[in-house]
């Protein structure tokens, strides 16, 4: 189960040290890997077997649906889920349609939220990170570090928090980091939404239209007009811009 626009924010072959920047104070930390899915999870208890079972179930749902629907994996345009499609497939299709991208643009966020909600049955607090896309439900808003590539002046120097919310999705896309498909050149586009699949699709779509720093004001204005996100943060070259409920709490 893979696609060029899946798992935005992942830098293959590099230490994903930005994972340690997601604060999970008082929570157990563990990792679950199944095929391409590689999750870092924070929870109140070590729930590795439960998380792995959830990953296998959600991957099976996506893979079985894709096997009988040509173009689901490769498609870059929105698709409508058929009646009776698994919930994760429906959410991926709805998120892709909202931002005019294919359903696989939302797969990492959708998987992260699916696993996270499964674990919430056993843990009151959960953070699930999937290649730069994060679902969280915590007692207070977590703090994240911005990873925009090794050359970015903001990597390791900027931290942010979802202001006023302790449940939602924070997803990242990049046109300069990793091997994910992006038609833009942003170093990092971070989207915050109550729906992690939607945040994932949004980060991909917004990243597609960012080619130079001059594109940032238009991208932010378009997102304000859409009204689908709670917050947005963009890093491209030496430009850093934030809007909405993504609050920068530390900068260089």
C-alpha positions in Angstrom: 0.0 0.0 0.0 1.9 3.0 -1.2 1.6 6.0 -3.4 3.7 9.0 -4.4 1.6 11.4 -2.4 1.2 9.2 0.6 2.9 10.0 4.0 3.9 13.6 3.3 6.7 14.8 5.5 8.6 11.6 5.6 12.3 11.8 4.8 13.4 8.3 3.8 16.8 7.1 5.1 17.1 9.9 7.6 16.7 9.8 11.4 13.2 11.1 12.0 14.4 13.1 15.0 11.5 15.5 14.8 9.5 12.6 16.4 11.1 13.3 19.8 9.8 16.9 19.6 6.2 15.8 20.1 5.7 16.2 23.8 4.1 13.2 25.6 4.8 14.1 29.2 3.9 11.3 31.5 3.0 9.0 28.6 4.7 5.7 27.5 6.4 5.8 24.1 6.5 2.9 21.7 6.8 2.2 18.0 4.8 -0.1 15.7 5.8 -0.9 12.1 3.7 -2.9 9.6 5.0 -2.8 6.0 5.2 0.9 5.0 3.3 2.0 8.1 5.7 3.1 10.8 4.1 4.7 13.8 5.5 6.4 16.9 2.9 6.3 19.7 2.5 7.9 23.1 -0.2 6.5 25.4 -0.8 6.1 29.1 0.1 2.3 28.9 2.3 0.3 26.5 -0.2 -0.8 23.9 2.1 -2.2 21.2 0.1 -5.4 20.4 -3.2 -3.5 20.4 -1.7 -0.8 18.1 -0.3 -3.4 15.7 -3.6 -5.2 15.5 -5.3 -1.8 14.7 -2.7 -1.1 12.0 -3.2 -4.5 10.4 -7.0 -4.0 10.3 -7.0 -0.6 8.8 -4.4 -1.5 6.2 -6.4 -4.6 5.3 -9.5 -2.4 4.8 -7.6 0.0 2.5 -5.8 -2.7 0.6 -8.9 -4.8 0.0 -10.9 -1.8 -1.3 -8.0 -0.7 -3.5 -7.7 -4.2 -5.0 -11.2 -4.0 -6.4 -11.1 -0.3 -7.4 -8.6 0.6 -10.1 -6.9 3.9 -9.7 -7.6 4.2 -5.9 -3.9 4.0 -5.0 -2.4 5.9 -8.0 -5.2 8.5 -8.6 -4.4 12.2 -8.0 -8.0 13.3 -8.5 -10.9 13.0 -6.0 -12.8 9.7 -5.9 -16.2 8.9 -4.3 -16.3 6.0 -2.0 -18.8 3.3 -2.9 -21.7 2.6 -0.5 -20.5 0.2 2.2 -16.9 1.2 1.8 -14.8 0.9 5.0 -14.9 4.0 7.2 -11.2 4.7 6.6 -11.7 4.7 2.9 -14.8 6.9 3.1 -12.8 9.4 5.2 -9.9 9.4 2.8 -12.2 10.0 -0.2 -14.1 12.8 1.6 -10.8 14.5 2.7 -9.4 14.3 -0.9 -12.6 15.7 -2.4 -12.5 18.7 0.0 -9.1 19.6 -1.4 -9.3 18.3 -5.0 -6.6 15.6 -4.5 -6.7 11.8 -4.6 -7.7 9.8 -1.5 -4.1 8.5 -0.9 -3.1 12.1 -0.1 -5.0 11.5 3.2 -3.9 8.0 3.9 -1.2 8.7 6.6 -3.5 11.0 8.5 -6.5 8.6 8.2 -4.4 5.7 9.5 -3.0 7.7 12.4 -6.5 8.8 13.6 -7.9 5.3 13.1 -5.2 3.7 15.3 -5.4 6.6 17.8 -9.1 6.2 18.3 -8.8 2.5 18.7 -6.2 3.1 21.5 -8.4 5.7 23.2 -10.6 2.8 24.3 -7.7 1.8 26.6 -5.9 5.1 27.2 -7.3 8.5 28.0 -4.4 10.2 26.2 -2.9 9.2 22.8 -0.5 10.7 20.3 0.0 8.8 17.1 2.7 10.0 14.6 2.8 8.5 11.1 5.5 10.0 8.9 5.0 13.6 9.9 1.2 13.3 10.3 -0.1 13.3 13.9 -3.4 12.4 15.6 -3.6 13.6 19.2 -5.9 13.6 22.2 -4.2 14.8 25.3 -5.0 16.5 28.6 -3.5 19.7 27.2 -2.3 20.8 23.8 1.0 19.1 22.9 4.0 21.0 21.5 5.6 20.0 18.2 8.9 20.9 16.5 8.9 22.1 12.9 10.9 19.9 10.6 11.5 21.6 7.2 14.6 19.8 6.1 18.2 20.1 7.2 18.8 23.2 5.1 15.9 25.2 6.5 16.7 28.0 9.0 13.6 26.9 11.0 14.3 23.3 11.6 15.2 22.8 15.3 14.5 26.4 16.0 10.7 26.7 15.8 8.2 24.9 18.0 4.4 25.3 17.8 1.3 24.2 19.6 -2.4 23.8 18.6 -3.8 26.7 20.6 -7.0 25.9 22.5 -7.5 22.3 21.4 -6.2 19.0 22.8 -7.7 16.8 20.2 -7.2 16.8 16.4 -4.7 16.3 13.6 -1.5 18.1 12.7 -0.1 17.0 9.3 2.9 18.0 7.3 3.7 18.1 3.6 6.9 19.1 1.9 8.1 19.7 -1.7 11.8 19.6 -0.8 12.0 16.9 1.9 11.7 13.2 1.2 10.1 11.3 -1.8 6.5 12.2 -1.4 4.8 13.7 -4.5 4.3 17.4 -4.4 3.9 19.9 -7.2 5.2 22.8 -5.1 8.5 23.8 -3.4 7.5 24.5 0.2 9.9 23.2 2.8 7.0 22.4 5.1 3.2 23.0 5.1 1.6 22.1 8.5 -2.2 21.9 8.7 -4.3 21.7 11.8 -7.8 20.3 11.7 -10.2 18.3 13.9 -10.1 15.6 11.2 -6.6 14.2 10.7 -7.3 12.9 7.2 -8.6 16.4 6.2 -5.4 18.0 7.6 -3.3 15.5 5.6 -5.1 16.2 2.3 -5.0 20.0 3.0 -1.2 20.0 3.7 -0.7 18.2 0.3 -3.0 20.5 -1.7 -1.7 23.7 -0.2 1.9 22.5 -0.7 1.1 22.0 -4.4 0.5 25.7 -5.0 3.5 27.0 -3.1 6.5 27.6 -5.4 8.1 30.7 -4.0 7.7 32.8 -0.9 5.5 35.2 -2.9 2.8 32.5 -3.1 2.4 32.3 0.7 -0.1 35.2 1.2 -2.4 33.9 -1.5 -2.3 30.4 0.0 -3.2 31.7 3.4 -6.0 33.8 2.0 -7.4 30.8 0.1 -7.4 28.8 3.3 -9.2 31.5 5.2 -11.9 31.5 2.6 -12.3 27.8 2.6 -12.7 27.7 6.3 -11.9 24.0 6.7 -8.8 24.2 8.8 -8.2 25.4 12.3 -4.6 26.5 11.6 -1.8 26.6 9.0 2.0 27.1 9.2 4.2 27.4 6.1 8.0 27.4 5.8 9.6 28.1 2.4 13.1 29.4 2.0 13.6 32.1 4.6 9.8 32.8 5.0 7.8 31.5 7.9 4.1 32.3 8.1 1.3 31.1 10.5 -2.4 31.5 10.6 -5.2 30.4 12.9 -4.7 28.2 16.0 -1.2 27.0 15.3 0.7 29.2 17.7 4.5 29.5 17.5 5.8 29.2 21.1 9.5 29.3 20.4 11.5 30.7 17.5 15.0 31.3 16.4 
